[in-house]
Every structure is written in structure tokens, then in C-alpha cells.
């Protein structure tokens, strides 16, 4: 496995771990959605900025795009005073839209290079959008259910981020 794939795998594992922690939070009666959103997006920003700086020689800007999308959502959370389910869904949808653009750019990069990974990139994008839309629709429930919905969405996102370097490594060895 190349260095880029190892870094992507480690960041995907960290993102999955964050999602698992978020899924556990309602068990401890921690259901302050705004603070949890800020924590999630802050950790996503930090992990992806580190990922970008570690991989800057490979000219891979995906981590920077993800960090930017997460930072935009953090700003939205601080600007909006009262956070209700509609605002949470809008913030999550903004993040999904920005991340989808980055995933589409990555799939286009693979397609331009005649790399077979573009098929996986399109599948990754479709699964990500599907999970995101389902999560946004289900944010109309009370706080603890909102946390679980967001936790499951970020778990799906983390698993998709883990599959990318694994599939890339398997394709390279075939």
C-alpha cells in the first residue's frame, strides 16, 4: 500500500471512530445537537487538514476540499442563533453538497486518467448522496434521534472513506 493510501485509510478509520463515538453519546444523555455538530465538523476539519498537509506533495486537494466544507458548516453553526431541525438539515445538506462536489471532482480525475477507479468514485458519490438525503430527511425527530441519524450518516461516510484506499490498492495489485 502506498503512503497516500495509508494516510487515506488512517483518516477514514479516524472518521469512522468519530461516528462510533457520536452514536454512543445519546447513551450518556449527551444530546446537545449544536455542540455535537461543531465537534464533528471541527474534527473533520482537523483530520482533513492534516491529511492535506501530509499529502501535499502528491497534489491531492481532496483533504483541503473536505476541510473547507467542514469549516463552512462550522461558520454556519456559529452564525445561526437558534438551531432547529430545519437548520440542522440545511447545514448537513450544505456539507453534503460541498463534499459531493469534491467526490465528483475526484471521480472526474480518475476518468480523465483512464483509471478504473472512476466507477468506484461514482458509486461512492451515489451512496454518499443517498445516505445524506436520508439523514437530512430524518432530522425532523427529537434531539437523541437526530444524534443517532447523524452518527449513522457519518459512519456510512467513514466506511466509504475506508473503502477508497482499499479498492485502490486491490486494483493496483490486480
C-alpha positions as CSV (number, residue, x, y, z in Angstrom):
1,X,0.0,0.0,0.0
2,X,1.4,3.4,-1.0
3,X,1.8,6.3,1.5
4,X,-1.3,8.1,0.1
5,X,-3.4,5.1,0.5
6,X,-2.2,4.5,4.1
7,X,-2.9,8.1,5.0
8,X,-6.4,7.9,3.4
9,X,-7.0,4.6,5.3
10,X,-6.0,6.1,8.6
11,X,-8.1,9.2,8.1
12,X,-11.1,7.0,7.2
13,X,-10.6,4.9,10.3
14,X,-10.4,8.1,12.4
15,X,-13.6,9.4,10.8
16,X,-15.3,6.1,11.5
17,X,-14.2,6.2,15.1
18,X,-15.7,9.7,15.4
19,X,-19.0,8.4,14.1
20,X,-19.0,5.5,16.6
21,X,-18.4,7.9,19.4
22,X,-21.3,10.1,18.2
23,X,-23.5,7.0,18.1
24,X,-22.6,6.3,21.8
25,X,-23.3,9.9,23.0
26,X,-27.1,9.5,23.4
27,X,-26.5,6.6,25.8
28,X,-24.9,9.2,28.2
29,X,-27.7,11.7,27.7
30,X,-25.5,14.0,25.7
31,X,-27.9,15.3,23.1
32,X,-26.9,19.0,22.5
33,X,-27.0,18.8,18.8
34,X,-25.3,22.1,18.0
35,X,-22.3,21.3,20.2
36,X,-22.1,17.8,18.7
37,X,-22.3,19.2,15.2
38,X,-19.5,21.7,16.0
39,X,-17.4,18.9,17.4
40,X,-17.9,16.6,14.4
41,X,-17.1,19.3,11.9
42,X,-14.1,20.6,13.9
43,X,-12.7,17.1,14.0
44,X,-13.4,16.5,10.3
45,X,-11.7,19.8,9.5
46,X,-8.6,19.0,11.6
47,X,-8.2,15.4,10.3
48,X,-8.6,16.5,6.7
49,X,-6.2,19.5,7.1
50,X,-3.6,17.1,8.5
51,X,-4.3,14.7,5.6
52,X,-3.8,17.5,3.1
53,X,-0.5,18.7,4.6
54,X,0.8,15.2,4.8
55,X,-0.1,14.5,1.2
56,X,0.6,18.0,-0.3
57,X,3.5,16.6,-2.4
58,X,1.0,14.3,-4.2
59,X,-1.1,17.3,-5.2
60,X,-4.1,15.7,-3.7
61,X,-6.5,18.5,-2.7
62,X,-9.4,16.3,-1.5
63,X,-8.5,16.8,2.1
64,X,-8.4,20.5,1.6
65,X,-11.8,20.5,0.0
66,X,-13.3,18.4,2.8
67,X,-11.7,20.7,5.4
68,X,-13.2,23.7,3.6
69,X,-16.6,22.1,3.5
70,X,-16.5,21.3,7.2
71,X,-15.2,24.9,8.1
72,X,-18.1,26.4,6.1
73,X,-20.5,24.3,8.3
74,X,-18.8,25.4,11.5
75,X,-19.3,29.1,10.4
76,X,-22.9,28.4,9.7
77,X,-23.4,26.9,13.1
78,X,-22.0,30.0,14.8
79,X,-23.9,32.4,12.6
80,X,-27.3,30.8,13.2
81,X,-28.5,31.6,16.7
82,X,-31.4,29.1,17.2
83,X,-30.7,25.7,15.7
84,X,-33.8,23.7,15.0
85,X,-34.2,20.6,12.9
86,X,-34.7,22.5,9.6
87,X,-31.5,24.4,10.2
88,X,-29.6,21.2,11.1
89,X,-30.8,19.6,7.9
90,X,-29.8,22.7,5.9
91,X,-26.3,22.7,7.5
92,X,-25.9,19.0,6.9
93,X,-27.1,19.3,3.3
94,X,-24.7,22.2,2.7
95,X,-21.9,19.9,3.8
96,X,-23.2,17.0,1.7
97,X,-23.3,19.3,-1.4
98,X,-19.8,20.6,-0.9
99,X,-18.3,17.1,-0.2
100,X,-20.3,15.7,-3.3
101,X,-18.5,18.3,-5.5
102,X,-15.2,17.1,-4.2
103,X,-16.1,13.5,-4.7
104,X,-17.3,14.3,-8.2
105,X,-14.0,16.1,-9.0
106,X,-12.1,13.0,-7.8
107,X,-14.2,10.7,-10.0
108,X,-13.6,13.0,-12.9
109,X,-9.9,13.0,-12.2
110,X,-9.9,9.2,-12.3
111,X,-12.0,9.2,-15.5
112,X,-9.5,11.7,-17.2
113,X,-6.6,9.4,-16.3
114,X,-8.5,6.3,-17.7
115,X,-8.3,4.8,-14.3
116,X,-10.9,2.1,-13.4
117,X,-11.4,3.8,-10.0
118,X,-13.8,6.3,-11.6
119,X,-16.5,3.6,-11.4
120,X,-15.9,3.3,-7.7
121,X,-15.9,7.1,-7.4
122,X,-19.3,7.3,-9.0
123,X,-20.6,4.5,-6.8
124,X,-19.1,6.3,-3.7
125,X,-20.8,9.5,-4.7
126,X,-24.2,7.9,-5.2
127,X,-24.1,6.0,-1.9
128,X,-22.9,9.2,-0.1
129,X,-25.7,11.3,-1.6
130,X,-28.3,8.6,-0.8
131,X,-27.2,8.3,2.8
132,X,-27.0,12.1,3.1
133,X,-30.5,12.7,1.7
134,X,-31.9,10.0,4.1
135,X,-30.1,11.6,7.0
136,X,-31.4,15.1,6.1
137,X,-35.0,13.8,5.9
138,X,-34.8,12.1,9.2
139,X,-33.5,15.1,11.2
140,X,-37.2,16.1,12.0
141,X,-37.1,13.8,15.1
142,X,-36.1,14.9,18.6
143,X,-32.5,15.5,19.7
144,X,-31.4,12.0,20.6
145,X,-32.7,10.6,17.3
146,X,-31.0,13.4,15.5
147,X,-27.7,12.5,17.0
148,X,-28.2,8.8,16.0
149,X,-29.2,9.7,12.5
150,X,-26.1,12.0,12.1
151,X,-24.0,9.3,13.7
152,X,-25.1,6.7,11.3
153,X,-24.6,9.0,8.3
154,X,-21.1,9.8,9.4
155,X,-20.5,6.1,10.0
156,X,-21.5,5.4,6.4
157,X,-19.2,8.3,5.2
158,X,-16.3,6.9,7.3
159,X,-16.8,3.4,5.8
160,X,-16.9,4.8,2.3
161,X,-13.7,6.7,3.1
162,X,-12.1,3.4,4.2
163,X,-13.1,1.5,1.1
164,X,-11.5,4.0,-1.3
165,X,-7.8,3.2,-0.4
166,X,-8.6,-0.5,-0.1
167,X,-10.2,-0.7,-3.5
168,X,-7.4,1.4,-5.0
169,X,-4.8,-1.0,-3.5
170,X,-6.7,-4.0,-4.8
171,X,-7.0,-2.6,-8.3
172,X,-3.3,-1.7,-8.3
173,X,-2.3,-5.3,-7.4
174,X,-4.6,-6.9,-10.0
